């Protein structure tokens, strides 16, 4: 027998997610379905059908496919119980039709199981019944429900036994026997023992068969459910047949009479008539719904017919227009031939177009340069204003938000540089810088900066840092951070309700060089083996089965090239629906002497009693504020002017130690301003303070008379170092 009670209990315990507007109505429907299920357990099938019919009507009014499928399932169970397979199949199939429109695999499991029971046990089509049972196994495994898998396999075994195919049935029974004996599932144990009784009856091991039948009946008596009694009733019939086989006429007659009396009690004529009466009511409501559906379809068809007439009219109009166009094309055919002859004379124009294309290529290069400038300029403001806030509010020095803002701006600057200069990376025109940094601090900053992505996808972001790693290492921390930003942000985007772990541990030591093993591991969607090589190509994004993951497709390409700059290699281990791990090992110097040398080069001696006077030529208001704050905070006196001509006029009246000159200014640019300054004989050092790429302007800057170039945003220490060097050099000269 199939697991009727388990399916009903699962129905009663099902949770629903409802919209606020419909929650009250849906709860009422669920209550009706629960009541219908309880009534069926007690074989009050007429009352159960009335409740299920009422719930079905409300479910149809809400157009809720899950509730409709569950109502049809209960209706089918009632008719199946009263041996009306044709009607049961009708309602099960209606339920399956609605279930197929949903993502609810549990109701699909129940309906397939129940259809299998009707076909297999009520002599409709045993082979078809097994097919439905196997579909039930599929859905049970999909939702990972061990109990349902067990019942499905019991059902398949019973179907094969019912078809006298014991060889195919017994493996299914044996596969779940241990699980059932350990469980508290009463009906599963009844089913197991009754099937073992049937099997050993077939094997002519009649004593074994008798003992298993007795166990099934004994367990059944512990449960007072009418539905269980109906199952035990069928075991009485099998038991009677067993005793006939053993020539025990007395017991065979006893269990035969017990079977008949139980059947009459459970399936009385009155109950059968009541079920038939309710069946007619349900069928009448189904007919009404079908009529309403047909009327609705007729209304839609009438609407479509009107639209079709309009379409035909539009088609006629369009056809007329096309005919006019065809006539026009015909009339202009001679004109076209003349035009073709003229095209032959257009070769010279094509040459001109080629020159324009080359010019356009130059404009493209200029455009890229302009974009670089326009992105760096506001980033200078972001970094500068952040530093001002930190200087003016010392209590915020440890604020993760301000530190994350500053880090993100610097990372964005690095990303802009890499995106606009990806070819320079490939041509090895980018060299790594030596800076002192702390691995733990860098990774913590990245984790804090990306916490919002983790929160968005309900992920846990964890950093695991080896305590054996030296406190200070020497290397390009910005490039290392860029690698982690790409890897960690990728991991967080492709992981939902999971965990991303960033690991740094000391791998080995060679002299003064410490090799650190880094990894970023997630338990997200994973990457197919065939796609794992392609992900490192430029502008390549692997198609994902779920979710919407956007990006440039450059992240992992940049990661691969940056790890190569570190003389390392990025490794990947990934499995679909399990997760992905990227790892690499980089050697960093930890030499104390080299560390002190770098610190001495960075530190600027501002101990001179002389108050340096700086002229700043800058038209951007925000940049003026930032530059003034940087200079005045470090005991520099500064004057700010907005254009080059004003600077020339002021130099006639006042003397300055250094001029900080913006390049991109209205009226007159920084190059031309510097040329005029030199033409007038002023030898004041001029430093280009610009957002343009240094390589693009170096030649022009030096030829115009500038002494050095600093790219915005910049490290304050770098600016002061350049200023001091130029002033000292001028004094020596």
Helices and strands as residue ranges (DSSP letters): H 4-13, H 23-41, H 45-62, H 65-81, H 85-99, H 105-121, H 126-142, H 146-162, H 166-182, H 186-202, H 206-220, H 226-245, H 249-266, H 269-331, H 333-344, H 347-392, G 394-396, H 400-420, H 422-426, E 435-437, H 439-449, H 451-456, E 460-465, E 473-475, H 477-493, E 499-510, E 513-522, G 529-531, G 534-536, H 555-565, E 571-575, E 579-589, H 592-602, E 613-617, H 621-632, E 637-641, H 644-651, E 658-661, H 670-679, E 685-690, H 694-704, E 708-711, H 716-732
